[in-house]
Amino acid sequence: MPSSARTGAVARHQIVLLRRAPGPLVTYTVLPILLIVLLEPVHARLDPGTPAIAAAAPGMVIMFALFLTGTIGDSLLLERDWRTWDRLRSTPTRAVELVAGKVLPLLGVLVAQQVVVFGFAAVGYGLDLAAGGWRLAVVGLAWAVCVTGCGTALGTVVRRHSQLTTVKDIGTLALAGLGGALLPLALLPSWAAAVAPVSPGYWAMRGYTAALHGGGVPIGAVAILLGTGVAGLTIAVLAQARVP
């Protein structure tokens, strides 16, 4: 069986699991829409000179994509609990194929989440997606890769679901807050603005802002997001390869 077929078999299994428990996926797609409705007027008052929706929509996409790291990590923990990994490792399927098959459907979920949220912002608030064009798509894909990598690494490192929930909740609010997803960086304490670049959310926000305002391709932001995602996926692959 070729490598693509083995990866595809794992991916189909992952899709079945996601369809059986769609609650978190629906929740983290609907909640950003509800918060956009509440926060768009706030952003309008904070920065009257720019379209408020251009800050509110990316901010909510960033925060609730980070919440999905819990769903990504949980999918790996469940496989460990069910000992599915042990059975799969007894087959010719390699570690990289196992991880790829798990994350590809989740990558699609993150892209779909962005399409729904940005689509709502465009229809409901006139967000000019055409101004972003392909640049917005590039940033969105890079952010999806980043979140997928982080969630996969998280699911590999932690050992219990309670640990995963704790890290996901605290990490999401910290990284989203530092990234400017909740409030503009200019309103944060000086120390927060100084350490903001350590947050992937900071680079995602910069990338989305540049794309939505019709600027050039935010190469630096895209590179950091992709690098973070690849690093996380590499950690997961190496960890799975080391397990006897």
C-alpha positions, 0 to 999 in steps of 0.5 A, a space after each residue: 500500500 502506498 504512503 498516500 493510501 495509508 495516510 488517507 486511511 488514517 485521515 478517513 478514520 479521523 473524519 469519522 471521529 470528528 463527525 461523531 463529536 462535532 460539538 467543539 467544532 460548532 461551538 468554536 465557530 459560532 462563538 466568534 460570530 457572537 463575540 464579533 457582534 458584541 465587540 465590533 462596536 467596542 473596536 469602533 469606539 477604540 479606533 474610530 479611524 479604521 474599520 472596526 470589523 477589520 480588527 474584531 473579525 481577525 481577533 476572534 478567528 485567532 482566539 477561537 482557533 487557539 481554543 481548537 488546539 484542545 480539540 486537536 490535542 484531545 484527538 491524539 489523547 483519545 487514540 492513546 487511551 484507546 490504544 489505537 496508536 499501538 495497533 497502527 504502529 504494528 502496521 507498516 504505517 510510519 509515524 509521519 503518515 500517522 500524524 499527517 492523517 490525523 492533522 489533515 482533517 483538522 487543518 481543513 476544520 481550521 480553514 473552514 472556521 475562518 471561511 465561516 467567520 470572515 464570511 459572516 463579517 463580510 456579509 454582516 459588516 461589510 468586511 472587504 475580503 476582496 482587498 485581502 484577496 490571495 494574501 488573506 488566504 495565505 495568512 489564513 492557511 499559515 495560521 491554520 498550519 500553526 494552530 494544527 502544529 501547536 495542538 498536535 505537539 500539545 497532544 503529544 506532550 501532555 498525558 491527561 485530558 485535564 492537563 490538556 484543558 488547563 494548558 489550552 484555556 490558559 494558553 489561549 487567553 494568554 496568547 490571544 491577549 498578547 497578540 492583540 486579538 482582544 484589545 489593540 496592543 496600544 491599549 495593553 501595558 508596556 510590558 505586554 507590548 514588549 513580549 507580544 512577539 513571543 505569541 503566534 497570535 501577534 504574528 497572525 494579527 499582523 498578517 491578517 491586518 496587512 492582508 485586509 488593508 491591501 498591503 504587501 504579503 506579510 512574509 515575516 509573519 507567514 514564515 513565523 507561523 509556518 515555522 511554528 506549525 512545522 516545529 510542532 508537527 515535527 515534535 509530534 512525529 519524533 515523539 510517535 517514532 520513539 514510542 516502542 
